[in-house]
Amino acid sequence: MKVIQNHPEPDVIISGAGPVGLLLSCELALAKCSVLILEKTENPHSPLKNLPFGIRGLSSPTIEALHRRGLLEELEIHKRLKNPHINTTSGKSTKRQVGHFAGIPLYEDNIDTTQWKYRLPGSSEPSLISEIAELETILTRRAEALGVEIRRGFPVTDVRQTDNGVKVWSGSQIFEGKWLVGCDGSRSIVRKIGGFEFAGTEPEFTGYTTLLDIADPEKLRPGRNVTPEGMYMQSQPGYVLMQDFDGGAFHNAKNPVTREHIQEVLRRISNIDVTIHALHVATTWTDRARQATSYRNGKILLAGDAAHIHSPLGGQGLNLGIGDAVNLGWKLAAAIRNYASEGLLDSYHNERYPVGAQVLDWSRAQVAIMRPNPHARALYAIFRDLMNTRDGATYVAGRVWGIHTRHDLEGDHALTGRSAPDFELEDGTKTGELMHDGRALLLDFKGNALLETLAGEYQECVRYISGNVKDRLGLSALLIRPDGIVGWASDDEMDTGLCLKHVFNNYWNTTR
């Protein structure tokens, strides 16, 4: 084995340069931690990352996370794609579709955003369209500007924990670091070698994402079509998605995806005798739903698809991984810089595991009503009716867009554990803009001298802001963690002091 020479030991080694690994590296580097990313592929560009294959819906927590780091304005694709839904038969604009549940359209006009008490007017959009390639480009640029080293063509092949950290093998080369985070996807080598249990349920279908030339595309109905054999969707010329309820057999067999096979599956599911001239790109996937029973094993942690996998229905996988990255980033940095004990990292699993479990169940529920049988069709009809109601659409939107996400934190206030509102100060500055440096925010709307003194003890970790805002929602003060989650909130200016001191000590144990 050859040890890398003249290479300083990084604080953190990250396996995987996808959006989750890149954002995590940015969070760590922002907190002055050294980071090395090992990425197995040499070329970051892939047709599966670009439109229409790489299209992803960004949910509210992801949008807010990008806003808090000054990255949201760099997104461009959503500006081109945010158009009214077009009726493909008449060509006239109709209600704008902003999502779906098991293929049932979710329309913007049905959503009552006033039910979301802590979402202020003028906040970022709750949902935007982007693509994997766009996110990776933006995050790579930011990571490199912060000093993150990215080595491409370096697959992780072995991992060992040592008394002082970790050793990571990439072929014949060895890298040493204090921590290792596996952000290397659903087939994570870090998870497999690192001793993590991956529990869950087996698939019911093989999904196909294809780009092909069809001799007679007009024969296929546009949009999403559920049939007695499965589902097919033709959303753009030559772009076809399919679900074949074969128990995931074809995907698991790892057979080559040929033109002949795709034609056979498409004909069977659609019951239409279409002819495929050429198959340009094809990939398969399933609805297997599994989750690591622990997100940490010693000096090794998991994030993103390495920690949880599920069907891409609803597009929540990327958003779930982004949430992992922002939750883990500041906590790992605090432990590395001795602002907190390693015990703080236990809260990473405690907070993110329940969120992941909810997403997995959300995915399973969609599959349950998409099965090609009478029982599922009956459930499908009920859900369709519910989603055509104001309350039903609002509930589904809140789940899909992450509006209802809340961590179970200590504290009685209803805002504790939720994403912080983007308050607007009197000079027009938004609180999200004050978090670009990665520090927590203590917002004091009543100018409490005790809070200012307390914040001064933690000034390297916490930024103190005093003053009024345009709509403070009845609050007197609140602590916003670096990941944007409210760690403490109070409506009563007398309810401060020891209560907030206790919360501070839960997160940071070193004063500067």
N, C-alpha and C positions, 0 to 999 in steps of 0.2 A: 504494500500500500504506500502511496505517495502523499505525504502531508503537504498541504498548500504552504508555501514559504512566503515570507514577507507580507503576510495578510493578517492584520490585527483581528483579534477575536471580537466578533460583534456581540452586542447585548442580546440580539434576537436574530435567529435564522427563520425565515419564512419559506415554506415549500409551496410554490404556486404563485404565478404572477397574473392571476385573474383579478377582477374587480375587488374581491374580498381581500386577497393578499396585498394588493397594491394600496387599498385604503388603509388597511391595518398598518402597513409600513409608514404611510404618511402620518398617521396618528402617533406612532412611536417616535418618528424622526422629529415631529413637531415638539415633542417633549424632551428633545435632546438625547434620544437613545440611538445607538448605532444599529443599523439593520442591513442584513444581507438576504436577498431573495434568490432562491434557486428555482429555476423554471425549466421543465423538461423539454419544451419545444424550443427550437432555435428561431423559428419565424412566428412572431406574434399574430400575423395576419392569417385569417382563415375565412373562407366564404360563409361558414356557419355562424360567424360573428357579425356579419353585415346584414342589412335589410335584404329580404324580409326575414331571413333565418334568425338573425340576432336581435330582432326587435323585442323589447321588454317594456312593461309598464312599471314605472317607478312609483312606489307608494309614498304616502305622506311622511313616514319616518325617514325614508331615504332622501327625499327632497329636502327635508329640514336639515338632515345631516350635511348634505352638500352645501346648503345655504350657510350653515354655521361655520363652514370652512372656506367660504368664498369661492366655491366651485360651481355653484348652480348656474351662474351667468355664462359659463363656458359651454353649456349644453345648447346645441343648435337644432338637432333633428326634430324635437317636439314643436319647434316654431313652424316647420314645414308641414308636419303631419297633423296639426290640430285643425282639422276641418270638420264641418258638419257631416254627419252620416248621410251617405247618398243612397237613395233607393235605386237598386241596380236595374229595376224593371222600368221605372218611369224616368229616372235621371234627375228627379227632383229631390231637394233637401228635405229630410225628415228629422225626427228627434235624434240628437247626437248620442250614439252608443259609447259608453265610457268604461265598459267592462262586461263581464259575464260570470255566471255561476253555472257550471256544467253545460255551457253553451247557451243558456238562457240569457238574452240580452239585458244589460243594465243600462237604463236610459237616464241621462243627466236631469231631465225635467221632472223625474219622479223623486229626486233626492232632496230631502229637507235638511239643509246644512244648519239650520237654526237649532236642531236637536243636539248639536255638538257644542256644548256649553263653553268649553275652553278654547275654541278655535276662533280667533279674532278676525274681524273684517280686514281685508288687505293682506292676509297671510298668503304664503306661497300656494300654488295650485295643489290640491290633494292627490293628483295623479298626473303624470307626464309620460310621454313616450320617449324612449331612447333606444340605443342598441349597445351590445357588448363592446363592439369595436370603438365606439365613441367614448364610452366610459373608460376603457383601458387606455386610450390615447391621453385623455385628460389626467387620469390618475398616474400614469407613467411619467408624464411631464412634471407633475407636482412632486412625485416621489424623488425623481432625479434632482430636482431643484433643491430638495431638502437634504440631499446627500445620501440617499438610499442607493446601495449597489445592487444591480440586477444582473445576474448571470444566467443567460439563456443557453439551452442545450445541456443543462446540468440536472438530470433526473435524480431524485433521491432514491438510493438503492438499499440503504441500511441506516439504522438509527440505534444509538446506545446512550443511555444516561450514565453520567459520571458523578463523582462527588461534587464537582464544581459546575456542572451544566450538562451539555449534550455533545456528542460527536455525531456528525452526519456524513455518510458516505455518498458520493456520486461517482459510481464506477470505482476507479482506482484512487480517487482523490478524497481527502478527509477535511471537513470543515468543523471547527469547534466554536461553540457559542454558549451563552448562559441559558438561553431558552430556545425552544423550537415550537413553531406553530404550524400545524398542517392546514393549509388552505388549498390542498391539491385535489379537490373535487370528489365526486361520488365514489371513485375507485381509489381513494386515498391510500398511498403507500405508508404514510406516517401513521394513519389510523391502524392499519393492519399490523405493522411492525411494532407500534407503540403500545400494544396491549390493551386496546379499547374494545369493549363489547358493543356490537352494533345490532340492536334488537328492533323487530318490527314485523311487517306483514309482506307477503309475497305478491307479485303482480297478477292482474287479471287480464291485461291486454298488452299487445305490442303496438307502440305508436310509431308512425312514419312521418318524417318531414322530408319533402322532396321538391326538387326543381326539375321539371321535365317538359318535353315537347309532346303535346297531345294533338293527334290528327283532327279530332272532332271535339274540341273543348266545349262547344255550345250544347252538347248533350248533357253535360253535368250541370246541375243546379248550382248557382253561386251561393256563397255563404256556408254555414255549418248545417249539415244534414245528418240526422240520426236515422238509421235504418235498422231493419231486423238483424243485420249482420254486424253492425258497428256504427262508425261515424266517418264521414269524409267532409273536407272543407276545401273549397277552391276560392281563395280570397284575392289572388292576383293571377294574371296569365302565367300558367305553368307552375304555380306554387300550390302544392296540394299536401294537405295533412290528412292522416287516416288513423283510426283506432280499430284494431282487429282483436276482438276478445278471444285470444288463444291462450290465455294464461301466461302471456309473456314468452311463449315457447320459441318463437322465431328469434327474438332478441337474445334470449339466453343461449341459444345454440350458436350464436356468433357466426351465422352463415353470411356469405356475401349477399349484398342487396343488389340484385340484377334488375334489368329492365323487365324481363319476363316475369319475375316474381312480383314486382310492383304492379304490372298490368293485371296479373291474376288476382291480386288482393283488391285492387281498385274495382275491377269488374264484379267481383263477388260482393263487396260491401255496397256498391252503388246499384247493383243489378242492372248495369248499363254496359253495353258492348262497346266500350271506348278502346281506342288504339293509341299506344304510346310509341312515338317515333324514336325518342332519345331520352336517356336518363342522365342528367348532368351532375346533380348532387343528391345524396340521400343519406339519412341517418335514422337510426331507430332508438326508441326509448320505451320505458315502461312506467307503470304506476307503483312500482315497489316503494314502500314507505318504511324507512328505517332511521333510527336515531341512536347516537352514542349514549350509553347509559351514564357516562360522565364525560364532561368536556375537558377534563384535566387529568393527567397522570404524571405526577411529579413535575418535571420541568418541561413537559410536552403538553400542548393544548391543541384543540381543534376548533375550526371556525368554518362557516359556509357549508357547502355540500359535503365536506369531509366529516362534519358533525351530524348532518341530517340530509336524507334524500327523500323525494316524493315526486309524484306526477307534476309536470310543469303546468297543469291546468290552473288557470288564473294567474300564472306568472309570479308567484310569491317567493320562489326560491332565491333569486338574486336579492330581493329586499330583505329576506330573512338573514342572508349572509352579511349584508351591509350592516344590519343591526348588530350582528355578532361582532363585527370589526370595531364599530365605534364604542361598544360596551367594553370589549376587552382592551382596546388600545390604551385608554387612560389608566386603567387599573394595573396593567402590566408595567406601564411606564412608571407609575407611582411606586410599585414594588422595586423596580430596578434602581430608581433614584433615591430609595430609602425614605420616601415621603409616607409610605404605608408598609405594613407587614405583608408577607406573602398571603396571609389569611384573607386579604381583600379579594384575592383571585377566586376564592370559593364563591363569592357572590356572582361571578361571571356565569358559572353553571346554574346557580340557583335562580338567576333572573332570566337567562336565555333559554334554558331547557323547557320551561312551561310554554314559552312563546313558540318554540319549535314544535312542541307536541300539539298545540292548537292548530298550527298550519298543516301538520300531517293529517290530523282528523278532518280538517276542512277539505283537503285533497281526497281523502277516502270517501267523504260524503258525496263529493261530486261524481266520483266513479260509481258509487252505489246507485245513483239515479240515471246513469248513462248506460247501464247494462241493457243489452238487447232482449228484454223480456217484459211481459205484461206488468209485473210488480213494479219494476223500475219506471216504466212509462206512466203508471198511475202516480208515483211520487213526483216524477218530472212535471206532470200537469199541475200538481198542487203547488210546487215551488214556483212554477211559472205564474200562477195566479197571485201568489204572495208577493212576488217581485214586481207585479204590476200595481201594487198598492204603495202608498207614500211611505208608510212605516217599514214595509218589507224591503223596499229598495234602499231606504236609508240605512237599515241594519246591515244589509249585504255590502253596501258601499263602505260602511264603517269598518267592516271586517276585511274586505279586500284591500282597502287603502290604509289599513293599520291605524285608523283613528281611535279604535277601542283598545289598542295595546296599552297595558298597564303592568308594571312590575309591582310585586307584593313587597313594598317597603314599609318600614316602621313609620308610623304617623297616621293621624286621623283625618287629615285634610283630604278632600276628594281629588285634589290635583297632585298629591304626592304619588310618585311612581309613573306619572304620565309625561309625555313630551311637553316641554314648556311652551306656553303661548309666545308668539313673536311680538312682544310689547314694543310700542313705538314711543320713544322719549319725546319730550317737548320740542327738541331740535330736529325731529324727523328721523333720527337714528333708530334702527331696529335692534333689539337685543341680540338677534342672531348675528348681526354684523360685528358685535362686540366679542364674539367667541372665536374669531379667526386664529387667535394664538393658542387655542386648546385649553385655556384655563376655565375653571368654574366661575360662575357669576353669583354674587350675592346682591340681589336687588332690594334696596331699602327705600320704600316709597314714603316713609315718615321721617327720615333723617334721624334714626335712632343712634345715639352716640355709642351705646353698648355694642351694637352690631358692627359699627365701624372699627371699634377697638378690637373686637374679636376677629374680624376679617384681616386686620393688620398682622395678626399672629400667623396667618396662613397665606401671606401675600404672594408667594411664589406659586401657590396652587389656586388661589381664589382672587378674583377681581371684584372689588367693591364698587357698586354704582348706587348713588343716592339721588333721589329726585322723583318727580311725578311723571306719570305716563298718561297717554290719552285715555286709556281704559284699563284700569288696574284690576278689574273683576272683583272688587271688594277686598283685595289682598293688602296687607300691610308690608309684607316682606316674603321673599322666597329665595331658596338656594337652588341654582341650576347647575347640575353636575357637568363635567366636560362633554359628556355624550348627549347633553340636552335634556336629560331626564330631571324632573323636579325631585330633589332629595328631601326637601323640607319646605313647608309653606305655612303661613299664618295669616288669619284674618284679624287677629288681635295684636296690637302693638305691644301689649304687656307679655304676650306669650313668646318670649325670645330667650335671651340669656342662657340658662343652663340647658334648655331644650336644644337650642342650636349648637351649643358647645358639644353636646352629646353626639349630635349628627356629624359634626366636623370630625370628631375623634373616631367615628365609625369608618371614615374614608381616609383620613390623613393622621399619622401619628408623629410627624416630625414638623416642628415649627422652624422658621428661618428668620 
